[in-house]
Amino acid sequence: MSEWRKSSRSGSEGGDCVELARLHPEAVGVRDSKDPEGPRLALGPSVARCLADAIRAGQYDTH
């Protein structure tokens, strides 16, 4: 089983958090930390990197 890692931008109050896990060399898993048993996405490494860069840049911040 892969280890899920929470975004360092998630803060300590919970809220909107993204978790990532290396599923295998060609796939990165993405899930909502508030719903760990819920839907998950499997992305290729380059797409996952673009998503992580956009999250870091605040592109998806809602507040």
C-alpha positions as a printed NumPy array, in Angstrom:
array([[  0.   ,   0.   ,   0.   ],
       [  1.221,   3.499,  -0.842],
       [  1.728,   6.183,   1.769],
       [ -0.605,   9.145,   1.296],
       [  0.972,  12.55 ,   1.961],
       [ -1.062,  15.642,   2.805],
       [ -0.255,  18.949,   1.181],
       [  1.974,  21.133,   3.342],
       [ -0.413,  24.011,   2.515],
       [ -3.299,  22.261,   4.269],
       [ -2.623,  23.865,   7.654],
       [ -3.546,  22.46 ,  11.042],
       [ -7.261,  23.316,  10.963],
       [ -8.187,  20.734,   8.332],
       [-10.36 ,  22.186,   5.616],
       [ -9.678,  21.598,   1.955],
       [ -6.741,  19.208,   1.795],
       [ -5.247,  17.245,  -1.049],
       [ -3.267,  14.049,  -0.496],
       [ -0.916,  12.407,  -2.991],
       [  0.558,   8.899,  -3.14 ],
       [  2.939,   7.188,  -5.54 ],
       [  0.871,   4.25 ,  -6.846],
       [  3.654,   2.929,  -9.081],
       [  6.372,   4.565, -11.24 ],
       [  3.866,   5.818, -13.803],
       [  0.926,   6.831, -11.581],
       [  0.306,   9.277,  -8.755],
       [ -2.879,   8.99 ,  -6.686],
       [ -4.834,  12.092,  -5.641],
       [ -7.605,  12.148,  -3.018],
       [ -9.464,  14.476,  -0.651],
       [ -8.089,  14.007,   2.868],
       [-11.551,  14.606,   4.372],
       [-12.88 ,  11.563,   2.471],
       [-10.014,   9.021,   2.355],
       [-12.323,   6.184,   1.304],
       [-13.987,   8.321,  -1.378],
       [-13.057,   8.868,  -5.018],
       [ -9.423,   8.912,  -6.06 ],
       [ -7.71 ,   9.975,  -9.234],
       [ -4.711,   8.293, -10.83 ],
       [ -2.572,  10.757, -12.777],
       [  0.559,  10.399, -14.846],
       [  3.661,  11.948, -13.253],
       [  3.749,  15.029, -15.513],
       [  0.05 ,  15.798, -14.928],
       [  0.481,  15.302, -11.169],
       [  3.474,  17.668, -11.213],
       [  1.415,  20.343, -13.04 ],
       [ -1.413,  19.932, -10.512],
       [  0.986,  20.223,  -7.566],
       [  2.562,  23.351,  -9.089],
       [ -0.896,  24.925,  -9.569],
       [ -1.876,  24.096,  -5.977],
       [  1.377,  25.624,  -4.673],
       [  0.722,  28.765,  -6.743],
       [ -2.712,  29.142,  -5.134],
       [ -4.585,  28.634,  -8.389],
       [ -7.319,  26.637,  -6.644],
       [ -7.526,  28.634,  -3.398],
       [-11.133,  29.462,  -2.593],
       [-10.603,  31.9  ,   0.257]])
